[in-house]
Amino acid sequence: MNQSGNESSRKKHPLLKSFLASFAIGGFLTSSIPLQARAEMVDSPKVVVDEVWQIINHEFVDRNFNRIDWIKKREELLEKNYSSKKQAYRAINQALKELGDPYTRFLPPEQFETLTSQTSGEVSGVGIRIAIDPRTQDLYIIETIRQSPAEEAGLQRGDRIVRIDGKPTALMDLDQASEALKGELGTDVNLEIARRGKPAFNVSVTRAQFEVPSVDFAMKREGELNIGYIKLEEFSSHAAEQMQKAIRELNQQKAQGFVLDLRGNPGGLLFASVDIARMWMSQGEIVDIVDRQGGHQTFSADNSAITDLPLVVLVDGDSASASEILAGALKENSRATIVGTNTFGKGTVQSVHSLSDGSGLAVTISRYYPPSGTNINKKGIAPDIVQALTREEQYLLSQDPSLIATKADSQYSKAIAILRTVGKLNHNNSYGSILK
């Protein structure tokens, strides 16, 4: 989970909040470097090596650095001669590996760019995900991002891309195809598309900057009940505002209960999880953040809940980080029933830093605990009701995502059964009130 600002608004709130751009360019302990070594570092890969060392030295949650002599490690790193950035990157990765924390990691420029897009909730391009069929080597669209240029142009999942700007995709690997789709904002890419049941046709798509939806929602009629179904993909900087819109619109459609789907949600910004928890909870502690000095920062509900209608939350082994903060808060405050399987078990918070060569560093700076104070790291959160998908269900839902949150989805069906029981207990389906 990435932190944001000074740790009170986590995931995906404006880009300034979502990233700590602390440029530590060798300024903390330079006096310990010989003059000759300092001169050699100018325009050298050693600059990035030392930036990483400095950030870890000042922020890493384990002040003992996993029993590594971190001062000596700096000397070792700066004594080496790096012939290329890649060589320096390998040395950085090896040093970080010794810290024993999988979430403190170095990000080469292309990976850092991807991460910033994810956390900002905005990307540029045409808005498709592509894959190559290993049997035929055909290039297919496997996802069209909602509200993207590709969706506006009418592209669909399953479309086969025959040519990109006149070049046959049969001669391209996945990287080459991805590169061919990239380009300056406002420029067009011309695609020849083959769609089942139709003759091949050409589409011109204009590259643009667009917001990636983090929330998908729908009103579902389940027997006598109106159920508001909300799927939260990740905790981006736009997730809270999108969640607020979803709850309010479903309230206006007279929802009688909610299913919040966090399955497969890898997490995101800390503050987004806190903001979203407050939409469901009027009172109670949400999460306690403990830094490397042992200082505590506790976040609680603030009487700003939008609804108190019954809520079931779906989780699985890929529900991580911010998902676990939200699920833990709702469970331990008896605000929701948690259904599914044990969550991932990531109980730490990272800050993300931009480095001078365009690369980045995620460093674990604190640990978090649900209201009970339980350490969930590597353990996860146990659901109130265990309901695992069979292998057949997993395969079916992965092949046809439209079946998620239908009768073919046993975890969703269990959630509906729970809400139906609550309805009977509350008589005439008078579940609660819209608070805001």
VOGU-3710 file (C-alpha; in Angstrom, 3 decimals, decimal comma):
1> mnqsgnessr> 0,000/0,000/0,000  1,344/3,412/-0,912  1,021/6,325/1,408  0,060/9,807/0,411  1,103/13,195/1,665  1,750/12,839/5,379  -0,327/9,730/5,740  -3,916/10,764/6,015  -5,444/10,309/2,624  -3,875/7,310/1,067
11> kkhpllksfl> -4,405/5,900/-2,341  -5,350/7,909/-5,335  -6,094/11,378/-4,274  -4,608/14,054/-6,471  -1,179/13,177/-7,733  0,493/15,500/-5,249  -1,099/13,505/-2,457  -0,470/10,113/-3,933  3,288/10,414/-4,146  5,963/11,567/-1,777
21> asfaiggflt> 8,420/13,010/-4,255  11,307/13,290/-1,805  14,360/13,951/-3,914  17,200/12,814/-1,670  20,103/13,340/-4,027  22,985/12,373/-1,799  22,633/15,319/0,519  22,536/13,706/3,935  25,920/12,040/4,451  28,066/13,379/1,632
31> ssiplqarae> 30,733/14,502/4,063  31,647/10,847/4,578  32,517/10,401/0,891  36,089/11,199/-0,192  36,392/14,210/-2,493  37,538/12,069/-5,414  34,561/9,743/-5,008  32,194/12,700/-4,870  33,648/14,073/-8,109  33,213/10,688/-9,783
41> mvdspkvvvd> 29,505/10,629/-8,857  28,627/13,574/-11,079  26,446/12,247/-13,934  27,224/8,727/-12,727  24,843/5,834/-11,998  26,179/6,185/-8,447  23,914/9,214/-8,010  20,798/7,021/-8,140  22,478/4,374/-5,984  23,103/6,968/-3,284
51> evwqiinhef> 19,610/8,447/-3,603  18,188/5,021/-2,838  20,539/4,500/0,079  19,651/7,882/1,587  15,902/7,316/1,384  16,167/3,869/2,958  18,439/5,234/5,687  15,949/7,934/6,676  12,612/6,183/6,137  12,765/2,382/6,237
61> vdrnfnridw> 10,479/1,075/8,960  13,092/-1,301/10,425  15,696/0,921/12,046  17,989/-2,104/12,380  17,831/-2,681/8,608  17,312/-6,435/9,056  20,592/-6,573/11,024  22,572/-5,181/8,083  25,315/-2,602/8,678  23,630/0,007/6,463
71> ikkreellek> 26,502/2,523/6,738  28,953/-0,105/5,548  26,531/-1,075/2,782  26,752/2,474/1,449  30,523/2,308/1,311  30,342/-0,985/-0,584  27,838/0,403/-3,077  29,804/3,583/-3,790  33,148/1,835/-4,077  31,916/-0,077/-7,110
81> nysskkqayr> 32,299/1,200/-10,647  29,088/0,978/-12,658  29,458/0,817/-16,414  25,746/1,311/-17,007  22,482/2,144/-15,299  21,409/-1,476/-15,541  24,467/-2,535/-13,588  23,676/0,045/-10,910  20,052/-1,095/-10,837  21,192/-4,673/-10,197
91> ainqalkelg> 23,313/-3,508/-7,267  20,375/-1,540/-5,857  18,067/-4,536/-6,132  20,572/-6,763/-4,378  20,984/-4,286/-1,513  17,224/-3,935/-1,105  16,786/-7,705/-1,143  19,009/-7,941/1,927  16,487/-5,817/3,867  14,082/-8,752/3,784
101> dpytrflppe> 11,050/-6,643/2,809  9,369/-7,540/-0,508  7,518/-4,210/-0,604  10,616/-2,040/-0,479  11,547/-2,165/-4,135  13,298/-0,288/-6,887  11,309/0,613/-10,003  13,047/1,206/-13,343  11,643/4,189/-15,279  9,069/2,225/-17,280
111> qfetltsqts> 7,748/0,443/-14,167  7,672/3,690/-12,212  5,646/5,320/-14,991  3,144/2,464/-14,806  2,857/2,805/-11,040  2,266/6,546/-11,200  -0,509/5,973/-13,736  -2,133/3,387/-11,483  -2,043/5,493/-8,352  -3,112/8,684/-10,093
121> gevsgvgiri> -5,999/6,815/-11,664  -5,190/8,411/-15,022  -3,425/7,064/-18,088  -2,678/8,209/-21,597  -3,085/6,262/-24,798  -5,977/4,498/-26,501  -7,248/2,468/-23,535  -6,937/-1,207/-24,406  -5,159/-4,247/-22,989  -3,845/-6,687/-25,546
131> aidprtqdly> -2,632/-10,273/-25,620  -1,326/-12,721/-28,204  -3,114/-16,046/-28,658  -0,274/-18,580/-28,214  -1,988/-21,024/-30,578  -2,425/-18,698/-33,547  -0,134/-15,752/-32,656  -3,078/-13,432/-33,357  -3,221/-10,140/-31,436  -6,449/-9,635/-29,491
141> iietirqspa> -8,025/-6,959/-27,322  -8,671/-8,534/-23,919  -10,036/-5,411/-22,262  -11,330/-2,029/-23,340  -11,099/0,489/-20,533  -14,363/2,231/-19,796  -14,595/5,876/-20,859  -11,414/5,531/-22,933  -10,834/6,563/-26,579  -10,991/2,873/-27,537
151> eeaglqrgdr> -14,438/2,456/-26,009  -15,645/5,647/-27,697  -14,358/4,279/-31,002  -16,410/1,116/-30,504  -13,575/-1,364/-29,889  -14,575/-4,472/-27,959  -13,087/-7,320/-25,971  -12,290/-10,142/-28,386  -11,550/-7,894/-31,366  -8,510/-9,087/-33,315
161> ivridgkpta> -6,062/-6,358/-34,346  -4,841/-7,199/-37,847  -2,798/-4,073/-38,588  -1,537/-1,055/-36,646  -0,943/1,970/-38,874  -0,773/-0,352/-41,848  1,798/-2,735/-40,309  0,726/-6,386/-39,951  0,573/-7,465/-36,319  1,456/-11,013/-37,360
171> lmdldqasea> 5,061/-9,796/-37,514  4,975/-8,224/-34,035  5,516/-9,557/-30,550  3,571/-8,096/-27,614  6,166/-5,421/-26,821  6,328/-4,292/-30,423  2,542/-4,086/-30,650  2,358/-2,094/-27,400  5,018/0,279/-28,678  3,160/0,733/-31,971
181> lkgelgtdvn> 0,028/1,755/-30,072  1,877/4,455/-28,146  2,263/8,004/-29,373  1,799/11,673/-28,643  -1,460/12,809/-27,078  -3,896/14,033/-29,715  -2,443/11,886/-32,484  -4,352/9,078/-34,204  -3,539/5,397/-34,518  -5,246/3,491/-37,323
191> leiarrgkpa> -6,289/-0,088/-36,592  -7,593/-2,789/-38,880  -9,987/-4,894/-36,815  -11,412/-8,369/-37,395  -14,542/-9,099/-35,368  -16,381/-12,386/-35,323  -19,352/-12,343/-37,679  -18,272/-9,141/-39,438  -15,949/-8,274/-42,310  -12,672/-6,586/-41,362
201> fnvsvtraqf> -12,947/-2,827/-40,827  -10,704/0,135/-40,021  -10,900/2,332/-36,922  -9,024/5,537/-36,160  -8,469/6,108/-32,413  -7,170/9,386/-31,005  -4,697/9,024/-28,148  -5,751/10,949/-25,045  -5,325/11,339/-21,300  -8,254/9,777/-19,462
211> evpsvdfamk> -9,402/8,734/-16,030  -9,458/5,009/-15,322  -12,665/4,006/-13,522  -11,902/2,295/-10,211  -15,554/1,633/-9,359  -18,202/-0,260/-11,277  -21,726/-0,485/-9,895  -25,218/-1,660/-10,759  -28,628/-2,165/-9,197  -29,504/-5,862/-9,111
221> regelnigyi> -32,983/-7,221/-8,536  -32,605/-10,365/-6,429  -36,075/-11,748/-5,823  -37,864/-9,205/-3,660  -34,693/-7,207/-2,953  -32,980/-4,266/-4,652  -29,271/-4,886/-4,108  -26,667/-2,252/-4,850  -23,605/-4,059/-6,216  -20,301/-2,152/-6,170
231> kleefsshaa> -17,030/-3,514/-7,542  -13,943/-1,606/-6,357  -10,961/-2,442/-8,555  -8,294/-0,453/-6,703  -7,858/2,481/-4,354  -6,733/5,138/-6,830  -6,789/8,895/-6,331  -10,277/8,936/-7,897  -11,653/5,905/-6,041  -13,282/7,825/-3,175
241> eqmqkairel> -15,182/10,248/-5,399  -16,285/7,370/-7,634  -17,417/5,352/-4,593  -19,394/8,302/-3,253  -21,161/8,630/-6,609  -21,945/4,905/-6,694  -23,465/4,809/-3,210  -25,565/7,913/-3,801  -26,882/6,764/-7,162  -27,779/3,337/-5,803
251> nqqkaqgfvl> -29,483/4,982/-2,829  -31,534/7,064/-5,249  -32,520/3,820/-7,000  -33,832/2,620/-3,607  -31,205/0,017/-2,757  -32,172/-2,089/0,252  -28,694/-3,470/0,874  -25,208/-3,461/-0,628  -22,584/-5,938/-1,806  -19,107/-4,404/-1,918
261> dlrgnpggll> -16,762/-6,555/-4,000  -13,082/-6,264/-3,038  -12,008/-9,538/-4,638  -8,782/-9,175/-6,557  -8,301/-5,603/-5,313  -4,531/-5,181/-4,681  -4,921/-1,979/-2,642  -3,609/1,485/-3,346  -3,591/4,770/-1,487  -4,025/4,831/2,279
271> fasvdiarmw> -6,226/7,900/2,363  -8,600/6,450/-0,213  -9,258/3,475/2,056  -9,914/5,801/5,010  -12,204/8,067/2,989  -14,192/5,118/1,669  -14,499/3,525/5,129  -16,011/6,793/6,369  -18,719/6,545/3,707  -19,951/3,322/5,318
281> msqgeivdiv> -19,172/3,929/9,017  -20,532/6,682/11,257  -18,390/5,772/14,259  -15,414/3,651/15,181  -11,698/3,334/14,543  -10,594/2,529/10,999  -6,856/1,931/11,190  -3,789/2,648/13,330  -0,523/3,526/11,555  2,709/2,947/13,486
291> drqgghqtfs> 5,940/4,502/12,177  9,507/3,397/12,762  9,843/5,511/15,888  6,753/3,828/17,344  4,548/6,864/16,813  0,858/6,225/16,227  -1,536/7,917/13,815  -5,078/6,681/14,206  -7,869/7,280/11,723  -11,517/7,014/12,750
301> adnsaitdlp> -14,976/7,511/11,288  -16,184/11,113/11,471  -20,000/10,852/11,270  -19,914/11,374/7,495  -21,408/8,011/6,472  -23,654/8,104/3,408  -25,771/5,077/4,333  -26,348/2,609/7,144  -28,015/-0,023/4,939  -26,883/-3,662/5,410
311> lvvlvdgdsa> -23,565/-4,430/3,775  -21,745/-7,599/2,737  -18,114/-7,377/1,627  -16,579/-9,993/-0,690  -12,847/-10,744/-0,297  -10,323/-13,320/-1,470  -6,623/-14,077/-1,312  -5,867/-11,216/-3,703  -7,627/-8,594/-1,574  -4,624/-6,775/-0,168
321> saseilagal> -3,356/-3,690/1,595  -5,987/-0,925/1,414  -8,618/-3,604/0,797  -7,645/-5,158/4,111  -7,815/-1,826/5,905  -11,362/-1,323/4,649  -12,499/-4,908/5,238  -10,905/-4,985/8,689  -12,541/-1,736/9,767  -15,989/-2,783/8,532
331> kensrativg> -15,695/-6,227/10,108  -14,367/-5,194/13,503  -16,885/-2,388/13,857  -19,685/-4,853/13,012  -20,644/-2,681/10,060  -20,492/-5,461/7,472  -20,419/-9,212/7,054  -17,226/-10,360/5,332  -17,655/-13,288/2,917  -15,051/-15,199/0,923
341> tntfgkgtvq> -11,597/-16,468/1,781  -8,655/-15,174/3,804  -7,216/-11,919/2,475  -3,640/-11,497/1,264  -1,959/-10,295/4,447  -0,055/-7,077/3,695  0,157/-4,964/6,837  2,631/-2,309/5,767  2,559/1,158/4,204  4,941/2,409/1,522
351> svhslsdgsg> 5,911/5,851/0,332  6,895/6,251/-3,309  9,800/8,437/-4,392  10,803/9,742/-7,797  14,547/9,476/-8,464  16,679/11,768/-10,594  16,881/9,489/-13,652  13,141/8,828/-13,902  13,222/5,636/-11,872  11,446/5,265/-8,548
361> lavtisryyp> 11,643/3,722/-5,111  8,872/2,319/-2,940  9,981/2,085/0,687  8,095/0,609/3,615  7,770/3,390/6,192  5,186/2,103/8,652  2,942/-0,767/9,701  -0,807/-0,653/10,075  -3,226/-2,422/12,386  -7,015/-2,857/12,299
371> psgtninkkg> -9,045/-1,613/15,304  -8,320/-4,813/17,273  -4,581/-4,169/17,035  -4,019/-7,566/15,394  -0,950/-7,893/13,190  -2,366/-9,094/9,864  0,937/-9,096/7,983  1,419/-12,478/6,264  -1,804/-13,618/7,970  -4,595/-11,647/6,358
381> iapdivqalt> -8,123/-11,079/7,581  -10,403/-14,066/8,059  -13,915/-13,668/6,644  -16,954/-13,972/8,899  -18,285/-16,608/6,513  -15,857/-18,747/4,538  -17,065/-19,299/0,983  -14,498/-20,418/-1,563  -15,037/-20,571/-5,294  -14,566/-23,985/-6,839
391> reeqyllsqd> -11,935/-24,380/-9,537  -14,710/-24,674/-12,081  -16,222/-21,400/-10,872  -12,869/-19,647/-10,958  -12,271/-20,767/-14,534  -15,773/-19,858/-15,639  -15,656/-16,376/-14,092  -12,195/-15,678/-15,507  -13,297/-16,698/-18,990  -16,567/-14,760/-18,836
401> psliatkads> -16,387/-11,800/-16,394  -20,030/-10,988/-17,149  -20,929/-13,920/-14,881  -19,401/-12,215/-11,846  -22,117/-11,216/-9,362  -24,646/-13,619/-10,868  -25,986/-17,014/-9,790  -22,846/-18,533/-11,320  -20,829/-16,756/-8,591  -21,324/-18,645/-5,309
411> qyskaiailr> -19,672/-15,959/-3,187  -22,073/-13,358/-4,499  -24,974/-15,770/-3,992  -23,927/-16,206/-0,367  -23,912/-12,427/0,068  -27,465/-12,222/-1,284  -28,586/-14,988/1,074  -27,182/-13,018/4,012  -28,908/-9,810/2,932  -32,151/-11,707/2,430
421> tvgklnhnns> -31,908/-13,026/6,018  -31,333/-9,503/7,304  -34,388/-8,407/5,349  -36,567/-10,979/7,057  -35,264/-9,942/10,465  -36,016/-6,316/9,699  -39,499/-7,148/8,359  -40,912/-5,482/5,214  -37,348/-4,865/3,912  -37,026/-1,578/5,774
431> ygsilk> -33,268/-1,939/5,989  -32,090/1,396/7,199  -31,844/4,991/6,214  -29,990/7,107/3,736  -27,820/9,284/5,912  -26,519/11,766/3,420
//
